[in-house]
């Protein structure tokens, strides 16, 4: 694959930013991958591990000369970083982000710029893990995973094509989706399961003999709760940033649990088997 562009600046050199920077280097997709992180240790580690070609001391000086800027900071930090970048962004610079929620990013850009700049293409890689930080970065993280881009009517075709090609070149399948639809779908498939895992483990951990309970936990419990080891701050941010869609999914889920509870209480085998059979068929269909 030939170079897509000259200089890419990745702001936020954690799991996702570090993995993308590594993949860009591994596939030689640009001449120089520059990293910036507010934590100087993450930045120094990124340079030492060869995740980036150069470490930027001054984010704004680097942003002023970058061809592509990737915002890979936590969801709640995106607006503040965009506000800092605004005065130095050149009209030709292409901007994208990797935030797990898209409505809040689009609203932040609208507040700052009046409308989302044509060369800002919001994005979200559906890949990751419960780990965080630069030491968890992996150049193969996006291979065979989906990346959702949520362009707007004013989005620049050239910018959209370049960002799509960047993700495809690191092994991802690129899909496009409306911003609101993205947040609804992700509330159901990612945000709700993470919140349920946190809530289940927290509920059990409050019990006095919880160490005893966890000692006997089987692989099903481990599979179901793996994501409860994810970064609490990141999930706090996502919970608030996608509040409306998440609350709706929690309400739907609560109604479903209540139906199951009622069926068990009244020993309605038909209702219980109906829930389990439908769920089994749906689960087998998608795996
Ligand atoms: P991370 O904690 O591993 O990395 C975030 C990095 O951003 C840290 O190194 C932190 O020091 C840096 N940072 C924070 N505020 C900053 C600021 N103002 N300026 C510069 N650097 C700053 O987190 P991550 O898992 O890589 O998540 C990054 C983004 O990717 C988030 O928006 C998240 O929603 C999204 N995302 C995460 C996953 C996942 O599974 N972890 C998956 C898809 C998308």
Boltz pocket constraint, residues with backbone or C-beta under 6 A from the ligand:
constraints:
  - pocket:
      binder: B
      contacts: [[A, 11], [A, 12], [A, 13], [A, 14], [A, 15], [A, 16], [A, 17], [A, 36], [A, 37], [A, 38], [A, 39], [A, 42], [A, 71], [A, 72], [A, 73], [A, 74], [A, 75], [A, 77], [A, 80], [A, 81], [A, 98], [A, 99], [A, 100], [A, 101], [A, 124], [A, 125], [A, 126], [A, 127], [A, 128], [A, 129], [A, 130], [A, 131], [A, 132], [A, 133], [A, 134], [A, 231], [A, 234]]
      max_distance: 6.0
